[in-house]
Amino acid sequence: MKRCPECRRDYYDDTLLYCLDDGNALLQGPASAAKSEPPASAGGQSDDGQQTAILHSTAAPGEAPTRAQIHATEQTAVLPSGITEVPKTKGFDKRLILAPLVLAVIVLGGFFGYRYVTQAKQIESIAVMPFVNESGNPDGEYLSDGMTETLINSLSQIPNLSVKARSSVFRYKGKEIDPKKVASELGVQAILTGRVLQRGDQLTLSVELIDGLTENTIWGNKYERKGSDLVALQSEVARDVSSKLKSKLSGADAAKVEKTYTANPEAYQLYLKGRFAWNRRNIESLKQAAEIFKQAIEKDPNFALAYAGLAETYVLFSQYNVASSKDSMPQAKAAASRALELDDSLAATHAALEAYFTFYEFDRVAGEKEIRRAIELDPNYATAYHWLGGDVLYPTKRFDEAIAAMRRAEELDPLSPIIGTNLGDVLLHAGRYDEAIAQYQRVLSLDPNFANAFSGLGLSHWQKGMKPEAIAEMRKYIELTGSSFGKGDLGFFLARSGQRDEAVKLLAELKQALSQRYVPGTAMALIYVGLGEKEEALNWLEKDIDDRGPYSTYYAVMPELDDLRTEPRFKAMLKRLNLPE
């Protein structure tokens, strides 16, 4: 058995040389023995006759020592008990005898100290892999997914720690994890894996922190708790993991990492179920998410996180044709405002407010303020950079800033197909068509059926004069999604290619669908532009603005609308939308 003289931790692995917690050299014996040891005298000699050789920094003159050097050199070499003095030999200086010992300690300390300190404290990037549901019940997926997402959000509060976003890590869900490969693909130093087993009210969580380079386990633990202790368990796990990643956190930072938002376990489980439904992103799942978040709020009316989830759900209603922005965005604002009354530090709430101000109020100054506040609160929040670039910057023709924001989002969430696609959209509307095409093709190499990439490819090839390719790609997009907006773009392409009859047929389909569901007026307008009927196009664009259609925020940069830019009515629309001409 070995002990750490600093933290008193016992180690049963005698091969370890340095403490995994604080990097100090390990001593033989249990930690309890360390407490009774008398202190060394000022001259470096303890009361039991042991002498210590103090090792000094190896940093170059005028250069601050590295953390590895500090831990490697600020140790003591303990001489055998009973030797009070090194015997003098004629012609020899005792310092020459000690020199090899000192050198050996420096070399070994530098190697092992760096290794263990790096593993324990120097981790600057991590990916939390989707926790495995070992319960054998698909209904338990919400718990394993929710615990993963919660831990990602908690660790994102650690300063200067890069934590990969949910959408990137969840691409590995259900797959066998190769730590070295995953770490390389995501560009991280370490990965955290976990397994969740729920049996009745008993909950078992096993976690393992793995070095992405060596595939060695840095730390692992097993937690056995009751289901009613889930909230406290999440906080405990976040605290334990953070302690293995960084040497020390300030009190304020530690509080952020360990923060819980409700003491009600039923409310918290409902919140996790709501998030699970929200992440599925379809009409029925979003409706379900809204109802579940409301149930969580009923259990705990002061549950800020549930209000934030509800706000984010209403924001997506118009994008997924659940309801029009005119109906859903005021509900998003109400939920977000209540969340901020309870807790103004929730980054996701400020992001939801950005969407409200941008798409409903057309207040781009307020929208930008909210999304930058979200980034300030959580610098690892990929969605915030994504929406900054995609919602705020590029619709107002601030293309260089938008590209920088989108690249930061992609850096944080490198495997997200929607972020990758929207980066392509920014490049496309900036007139950088070849770069946009390369970006869309990269997305399709990750996900060959990611529909939005085909839409972007279609418009990019159209701008390059490659009409057959553009039409084929837009048809593929519609095949995968049934998108009304996609039909609008396809109708525009067909009309401009001389296939007016098919364009008119698409227009009739969209008008018929209006009686059954929300159809953006912009889709009809695009076909009318293609047919050369400007007045009808302008009528439908105005209707979409009145309906707070999500596409209206992009009128200033849409190349399909170029024929309308000299029209006084169109200029008035841009002014109403607070967009540049």
N, C-alpha and C positions, 0 to 999 in steps of 0.2 A: 504494500500500500504506500502511496505517496500523498503528500499534502502540499497545499499552497500556503506559504507563510503570510500572504496578504489577505486573501478572502476566506481562508480556512477550509476550502473545499477539499474533500477526499477523492483520490483517484485510485481505482483498482487495476488500471492498466499500467504496469511498470515500464512499458516502453515509452510512455509520454515523458517529455522533458520539461515542458512548459505548460502553465495553466491556460486552459482554453477561454477563461473568462477575462483574466487581466494580464496574461503574458509573463508572469513571474516564474522563475525557475522553481521546479518542484523539489521538495525535500522528502526523505524517507520518513514514514511514520504517519499516524492519524492526525487530523487537523486539531483535535483536542489537545494534543501534546504541545502544539505551537503556542497555545495560550499561556502555558506555564513557563516558557523559556525566558530567562532573564535577558534584559536588553544588553547589547554590546556596549562597551565603554567607548569614550570618545576617541581613543587611540586605535580603534579597530580590533580590540581584543575583548572577548567576552569573559564573564566571570568564571567559566569552566575551562579556561585556558585555550579555547579556539581562537584563531586569528583569521581575519578577513582581509582579502586583497580587493580594494575598491577599483573597479574598472571604469575608465573614463570614455567620453564620447569619441567616436571615430570620424565625426564630421570634419570636413576640411576647414581650415582657418577661415573665419568670416562667414561660414555657411551654417545655417541651422541644421541640427541633426534630424534625420528622418525618424518617424515613429519606430521603425524597425531597429534603427541604431540605438535609440534610447532604451528600448527593451533589451537589446542584445548587450549593451554595455553597462547599464546602471544596475548590475547584479554584483554579488559578492562571491568570491571563491573561498570555500571553507576548508581550512587546513585540519589535519587529523588532531583529535583531542590529545592533550598532553605535550604537544610540541609548542613550546613558547617562543622558540627562536630557531631560525635556520642556522646550523653550525657554520662557522666561518672556515673557509679553506684558503690556504695561502695562494695568492695569485688569482683568487676568484672573488667576485662580488656576489652576495646572495641575490641581488636583483637579477643577475644573469640566470640563476637557478629558477627564479619565479617567472622569468620571461616566457618560457615555453608554455607554462601553465596558463598564464594570462592570455597568450596568443590562442591557445586551444579553446579556452572559454569564449573568447571573442568570435572565433570562427564558428564553433558549434552554436553559440548563442545567436550569432547573426543568421545562420541557416535555419535552425529550428524556430528561433524567435520570430523571424520574418514569416515562416510558414504558418505558424499557429496564430500569430497576431493578425496576419492578413486574412486568414480564414475567419477568425472570430470577430474582427473589428473593422477591417478595411473594405468590406463589401459595399460597393457603391451602386450596384444594379441587381435587381432580382425579378424573377417571374414566379408568381404564385400559380401553380398549375391547378386545373379543376379538381377539386376533391372527389374521390371515388365514393360512390354510394354503394356500400357493401350490405345494405339491408335486404337486397333481393326484391325490393318493392319500388316500382317506378314512381309511385307517389312520394317517395322520399327524395327525389331528385331536387326538389325545391330547397331542401335543407343543405345538401352537399354543395349545390351551386350557390346558395345564399351565403353560406359560411365562407366560401371562397371569395365572393365579391366583397363581403364585409371586411375580410382581412386585407384585400387589395386596397380598399379605401382607407383602412386604418394605417397601413404601412406607408401609404402615400403622404401621410402627414409628417414623416421623418425628413428633416431638412437634408438636402443634397443626396437623397437616395432616389434613384430612378426605378420606378415600379411599372412594369409593363401592364397595359390596360387589359380590361376584361376581354374585349373582342379578339385580341391576339392570342391570349392564352387559351381561350375556350375553343379555338380551332383544334386543339389537341385533345379535347374531351372524348373519352371512349377509346383512345389510342394508347398503345404501349409507349411509355416514356423512355427515351434514350437521353439521359441528362446532358451528356456532352453535345449531342446533336441539337437538342432544344436550346441550350445555352448559346450555341453558335448561331442558330437561326434568329433568335431574339436579341442577340447581342448583350447578354447579361453574364454576370460573374457567378451567380448562384440561382438555384431553383428550389422552391419549397413544394413538396408533395404532401398529400393528406388523404386519409381514409376515414369515412364516417360510417358508423354502425349504430343503428337505432333499433332497440328491442323493447317495445312497450315504452316505459318511462325512463329506460336506461339508455344513455348516450355514451358511445366510445369514439374518441377522436385520436388518431395516430398521425403525427406529423414528422417530417424529416427534411432537414436543410442540407442540400447537397452542393458541393463545389462543382461548378460547371466545367472546370478545366480538368480536374483529376478524377471526378466522379466519386470522391471520398465523402462520407457523411460527416458534416461539420457538427451537427447536433440533431437530436431526435427526442421525442417525448410522446407519452401516451396519457390521455386524459379520460377519466371515467367519471361521469357526472349524471345527475338526473336531468330529464328534459326541461324541468322547471328552472334549472340553473344555466340555461343556454345563454342568456344575456351576459352573465358573469363569466362564462366560459370563453365567449368571444373576446372579451376584454383581457382575460388572462393569457390567452394564446397570443394576442397582439403584443402584449407586454413581453412575453417570453421570447418571441421571435425577434422583436426589436432589440432586445438586450444582446442577442447574438450577432446582430448586424452592425451595431455602433457601440462604442465604448460607453458613452454617457449621453443622455438627453437632458435638456433643461426641464425644469418642472413643468413649464407651459407646454413644451413639445410632448413630454410623456403623457400629460393629461389629454392631449389631442389624440394620441395613439390609442389610449385605453378608454376613450370616451364611449359611453353608452347613452342612448337616446330615450330609452324607456325601461322601467323596472317591471313592466307587465310582460311575462313570457308569452301569453296568448297573442298580445298585440304584436310582439316581435316576430312570432312565427307567421302571423298573417302578413306582416310586411315582407318577409322573405318569399311567401307564396305570391304576393303581388308583383315583386321584382321578377320572379320566375316567369310569370305570365307576360309582363311588360317586355322582357327580352325576346319573346317569341315573335313579336312584331307582325301580327296580322289583325284583321278586323275583330275577330271573336276574342282573341287573347287580350287585346287592348281594352275591350269592353269589360272583360273579366277582371283585368288588373285594376281598373277604376273602382269596381265594386268591392274588391278585396281590400284595397287601400282605405276605402270608406269604413269597412268593418274594423280595420286596425284602429282607425281614429275613434270609433265608437268604444273600443276597449280602453283606449287612452287618449282623451281629447287634447292632451298636451304633447303628443308624439310628433315632433317636428319633422322627422324623417318620413313619416307616412304622408304628411301634407306635401312634402317635396316630391315624393313618388307620384302622388295624385296630380300635381302640377305638371310634371314631366309627361304623364300619360295624356292629359288634355292637349298638350302641345303637339303630340303626334297624331291626334284624331284626324286633322285635316289632311295630313300627309298620307295617311293610310285609308282615306275615304270613309272613316267612321262617322264624321260629321264635318260641317263646314267650319272654317276658322271663325266666322261670324258668331257661331254658337259656342264653340269650344274654348276659344282663347280667353274670353272673360272669366270662364271657370278656372282656367289655368292661372290667371292673375290672382283670383280670390284665394286659391289654395297656396300659391307661392307667398302671397302677402301674409297669410296666417303662419306659414312655416317660418318666415323671417321675424315675425313677432315673437315666436318662441325661441328661435336660434338664428341669428343673422350670419353665422359662420358656415352655412351649408353652401358649398360651391354649386351643387346641382340646382339649387333654388335660384341662384343668380343667373345661371344658364337658362333656366326656364323663363325668367323674366326678360332676358335678352330676346328670346323668340317672341314673346308677347309684344314688346315695344317695337321690334323690327317688322313683324308681319301683320300686326293688328293696328298699332298706332302710327306706324311709319315714322317713328321717332328714332332715328338712327344714332343720334348722340346718346340718348338714354340706353339704347341697346348695347352700344359699344362700352359704355360705362359698366353695365352689369356683367358683360362677359369678361372684361378685364378684371373685375372684382373676383369673379370665379377663379381666374388663373392665379390671382394674388393669393387666394385662400388655399388653392391646391395646384401647385406648379406641375404636378404629374397628371392633371386632368386632360387627357387627350381630346375629349369631346369639346372642351372649352376652346382649345386652339382650332379645332375643326370648325366650330361654329363662328369663331372670330374671322377666320379666313373666308368661309363659305357664305355666311349670312351678312356679315358687316362690311368686310373690306372689298371683296371683288365686285359685288353689285354696284358699288360706288366707284369702280374703276381704279381702286388702289391695288393694282395687280401685284407689284413687287412685295408689298407688305402681306398681301393675301398668300402668295406663294411661300413666303417665309413662315407664316403661321401654319399653313397646311403641312409643310415639311417637318415642322416641330411636332405636329399631331402624328404624322406618320412615323417619326422617330420613336415616340412614346407608344405607338400602337402599330407596329410595322406590318402586321398581317391582317389588318382591318381592310376588307375590300371596299367598304363605303368611303373610308378616308382616302384610300388610294385612288378611287374613282373620282371623288370630288376634287382631288389635286389635279387630276387630268382635266376636269371641267374648268378649273381656273386657268390652266395653261391654254386650253382651247379658246376661251373667251378673251385671253390676252393676245390671241393671234399666233401662238406658238404651237402650230398644228402637229408638227412631227414629234415634238416632245410629248404632246397630249396623247398621240397615238401610241407611243412607246409606253406611256404610263398605263393606259387602258390594257395594253397587251400584257404588261406585268401583272395586273390584277387578274386577268383571265388565266395566266399561268398558275396562279394560286387557286383560283376557283373558276373553272371553265364555263360555268353556268351562271356567273354573277351578271344579272340582267342589265344593270345600269351601265356597265362597261360597254355593252353593245350599243346602247343609246349614244354614249359619248363618241364611240368609234364612228357611228353613222353620221353624226353632225360634223365630226372632224374631216371625214372623207368627202362629205358634201362641200365643205369649204375649200377643199383641195381640188374640186372638180371631178371627183371620182364617184359619179352618180350611181352606177349599178351597185358598187360596193356599199354606198350609203343606204340605198333602198333595202338591200339584203340584210344589212345589220339592224336596221330599224324594224324590219319584219321579225327578226330573231328576238329583239327586245319585246315586241308585242306578244309574240308566241309564249314567252316566259312569264309575262306579267299581266297581259290584257290592258295595259296602261292607256287611259284616255289621252294623256299628254303625248304618249308615243304615237297614237293614231293621228293626233294633230300634226306632229312632225312628219310622219309618213305621208299624210295627205298633202302637206306642203311640198315634199320632194316629188310626189307623183304629178301634182298640178304643174310644177315647174319643169317637169320632164315630158310634158305633153300627154300625160295619162289622166286627163281631166275627169273622165267618167268614173274611174276608180276613186279619185279624190272626192267627188261629189257623193259617191256611195258611202265612204267613210264619214263624211259630214252628216249624212242622214242617220247613220248608226249612233253617232254621238248625241244627236238631238233626241233620238228615241230613248236613249239611256237616261236622259235628264229626268224623266218621270219616275225613275226607279232609284236613283242615287245621285250623289253630288258629282257633277262633271265640271272641271274647271273651264271657265269661259275662254281662257287662253288657248285651249286645245282647238275650239271652233275658230278662233281668230286666226290661228296659224294657217288653217286650210283656206280661209277667205283671203289671206294675204297671198297665198300661192295662186289662187284663182284670179287675183288682181282686183278683188272687190274690197277696196280700202275702207269705205264707210261701214260696211258690215263688220269688218275686222275691228275697227275702232269701237263699235257698239259693244262687241263681246269683251274687248279689253276693259272697257269702263265697267261693265257688269262684274267682271272678275275682281276689279279693285273694290267695288261696293261689297262684294261677298268676302273680301279679305282673302282672296285666293293666294296660296303660297307661291305661285309662279310670278305674281305681279312684282315682287321685289327684284326680279332679274330683268325687267324690261329695258333698262339702260344698256345692257351688255348682250342681249339676245340677237345674234346676226339675222335670224329669220324675220325680225321686225325692221330691218334697215330701210325698207321702202317707205316706212311710215315716219321716219325721223324728221322730215321737213314739214309734216302736217301740224298745224297749230293745235289741234285737239290732242295729238300725241305729246307735244311739248308740255301742254297743260297737265297731262297725266303724270309725266315725270316730275313736274313741280309738286303736284299733290303727294306723290310718293317720296318726296325729298331725295330724288335721284338726279345725278348730273345728266345733261343732254349728251 
